[in-house]
Amino acid sequence: MPLEIALKNSIVLSPPGILFILPAMKRIMIIGSCGSGKSTLSHRLQEVTHLPLYHLDQYYWKPDWTETPNEEWVEIVSALAQKDEWIIDGNYGSTMDVRFQYADTIVFMNISTMTCLWRVLGRIWKYHGQVRPDMPTGCKERFDLDFLHYVATYNLLRRKRLLQKLELMSTEKKVVIIKNEKDINRFVSSIQT
């Protein structure tokens, strides 16, 4: 039986044709590999929910890809997570538990590694030398082998543990597992008013 079926109090996007509509969502956390479509989905959800949208990359990175010190980063994410309403997109494992604590809905973009790599490479090609719309000023898109390695190994090293954690949390939180574009469209359609 697929994990998605076992999740309770959640929207089920597999098998096709089964869809449970979620009650109002006020704090939506979107996670998944780079290139999985987190930012795209977060924009679509913001359009239909009118919740404030926070891209974690815009808060973490300083000009020239300078990282925010960890203590400061935890404070920033804690302040965002304690707000009454939000959509927060991004991974950042060091603050994931903070967001889990406050989120009422967790969306995991469970997208194939090949799709994620293809999208990331396309993004690099499209924006190389420019700042992407969802990134902070001074962080120009670049080709980075370490980043590509992270994307290539994300599902292999992180997905199983993350799905196990989401299964445990599904008794208290709404958990949405997205596997493809069809799931995204069905999910967004289910909350349109």
N, C-alpha and C positions, 0 to 999 in steps of 0.2 A: 504494500500500500504506500503510495507517495506520501512524503512528509506533509505536504500541503493539506491532505485530507485529514491528518491527525490533529492539526492545529484547531483548538477550540476558541470560540469568541472571535473568530477571524473571518476575513473574506477568503473564500476558497476560489482560486483561479484555475484549478486543475481537478478533475478532467473538464474538457470543454463543455459548456452548457450549464455548469453549476456556478452560481454567483449569489452570495449572500450580501445584501446591501448593508453597509456600515452605518451606524448612527453618526450624528455630527462629530466631526473630528476637529479638535482645537490645537493639538500639538502633534505634528506629523514629522517623523524622523525618516529620512530616506538615506539608505546605505547601499553599498555594493561596490564592485570594482570600478576603477577609473575606466571611462568609456562605456559604462553600462547604461547610461542614460539618466543618471540621477538629476542633473541640472535641467534637462529637457522635461522630465516628468515634474520636477518641482515647479517649473514655470506653468505647465498645464494645470497643475493642482491650484496654484495661486490664482489663476484666471477664474476658476470655478468656485473656489472657497473664499477668496479675497483675504486670506490669512497673510500676515507679513512673511516674507521669504528671506532667509538668511543662508547664503552660500558660505560654508565654513572656509573655503579657500580665500575668500575676500578678507577674512579676519585673521587667518593664520600667516599668510605671506605678506612680507614687507617688500619694498622695491628691491629689484635684482635677486629675487628668490631668497631673501633672508628670512629665516624661520623665527617665529615668535618664541621667546624663552618659555619653557614648560610651565612655570608657576603663573606667569602672566596669561598663558593660553588657557589654563584650567579656569582662571577667574573670568575670562572673556566668555567661555562656553557656559560656565555656570550661570552667569548673568543672562545670557540669551535663553538658556533652558528654563529659567525661572519665570520668564515672561508668560502672560496668560494665554497667548495664542502665537503659533508659529508653524512654519515649515522650515526645517533645517536639513540641508543636503550636504553630505560629506561623511567621510569615514573617521579618520583620526582616532585610532584605537585608544589613545591615552585618555580621551574624554567620552568614549562611547557609553560607559556606564552612567555618567552624569546625564546624558541625553536619554538613555533607557529609563532612568528613574522618573523623568518628567513627561516623557512622551505618552500620549494615549494611543497612538497608532505608529507602527513601525513598518516601513515598506523596504523589503529587501529585493534589490534588483539582481536576481539570480540568472544572469546572462552569460552565455558561453564565452570562454576565454578568447576564441577566435574572433567573435563579434566585437568584444571589447578592444582587442588589439587593432582590428581593422578600423574601428571608430577613432581610436587614439591616433593612429597613423594618419588618418584623414584629417583630423583636427590639427595635427602638426603641419601637414601640408598646407591646409587652408590658412592657418593663422601664423605660420612661421615668421618670427621677427615682429609680430604684432601682439597686442594685449587682447586676449579673448574677452567677450562681454561679461563673463561670470568670474573674471579674475581681477585682482587689484591692480592699480596703476603701477607701472614699473616692472611687471612680471610678463615679459614678452615670451611668447610660445617658442620652444626650442626643442631640439632633438637631444634626448637624454637616455642613454642606454640603461642606467640604473632604474629610471622610471619605467621603461619598457619591460625590464625584468620584473619589477613589482607587479605590473599588469599581467604579465605572462604567468606569474606564479600565485596570483591572488586566490583564485578558486582552489588550486591545489593545496595551498597552505592555510587558508582561512575559512573557506566556505563550510566545511563539515562542522567545525566548532561553532561557527556563527548560527547555522541552522539548528544545532542542538540547543543553543542558548535561546533562540527564538521560540523553539518548541516549549521550553520550560516557561517562558514569559507569556505564552499565548493564553494562559489561564487568567491573566490579569490585564493584558494589553491586546489591542487589535493588531494582528500580524498579517501583512499582505506579502505574498511571494509572487514576484513578477518574473516570468520566464521569457517573454517575447513581446513584440509590438501589439499583438492581438490582446494579450493580458492587459497591457497599458490602456488600450482603448476601452476595453470592458470596464476596467477600474475607474477611469475618469468618467465614463458615461454613467456609471452607477451613482456618482455623487453630484452630477449636474442637476441644477434645480430649474 
